[in-house]
């Protein structure tokens, strides 16, 4: 049953991500990653509201894990970082923030290089 809440929320979040992304590109143009910025900002605002307000386990699974997890994982990364900072684990918060960016960018570069080496065009 828990998986159903996550899956249904995930479907809503994926469709919302697509819609916000399309709207942002229409407003800002295709030359900038406006869709990514928009979903990341909105997702961070939403998880900041949800963490203290949504206490029911099923609602938290559907909204935080499902909707926001498929809308943008950046919100979870950001919330984890802020909550670590607030808990006094500042070194780990900084390591999480910097490490996630460095590892993420590095793995995208590695994936692109491998994909292109294996014959991909992107």
HUTARA-V952163 format. One record per pair of residues at least 12 apart in sequence whose ideal C-beta (glycine too) atoms are under 7 Angstrom apart, sorted by the first residue. I is the first residue (numbers start at 1). J is the second residue. D is the distance in Angstrom with one decimal. If there is no record, write none. Layout:
BEGIN
((I J D) (I J D))
END
This chain:
BEGIN
((2 61 5.8) (5 58 5.3) (5 61 4.4) (5 62 4.3) (5 66 6.4) (6 61 5.4) (6 65 5.1) (6 66 4.5) (7 66 6.9) (8 62 6.3) (8 66 6.4) (9 62 3.8) (9 63 6.1) (9 65 6.7) (9 66 2.0) (9 67 4.3) (10 66 4.5) (10 69 6.4) (10 70 4.2) (12 67 5.1) (13 66 6.2) (13 67 4.0) (13 68 6.2) (13 69 6.5) (13 70 3.5) (13 71 3.8) (14 70 4.5) (16 71 5.5) (17 39 5.3) (17 70 6.6) (17 71 4.9) (17 72 6.8) (20 35 6.7) (20 38 5.2) (20 39 5.2) (20 42 6.5) (21 35 3.1) (21 39 6.4) (24 38 4.0) (39 71 5.9) (39 72 4.6) (40 72 5.2) (40 74 4.3) (43 68 5.5) (43 71 5.1) (43 72 3.6) (43 74 6.1) (43 75 3.5) (44 74 6.8) (44 75 4.8) (44 78 4.9) (46 68 5.9) (46 75 6.6) (47 64 6.4) (47 68 5.4) (47 75 4.1) (47 76 6.7) (47 79 4.8) (48 79 7.0) (50 63 5.6) (50 64 5.4) (51 79 6.2) (77 100 5.4) (80 96 6.1) (81 93 5.1) (81 96 5.0) (81 97 4.8) (84 96 6.2))
END
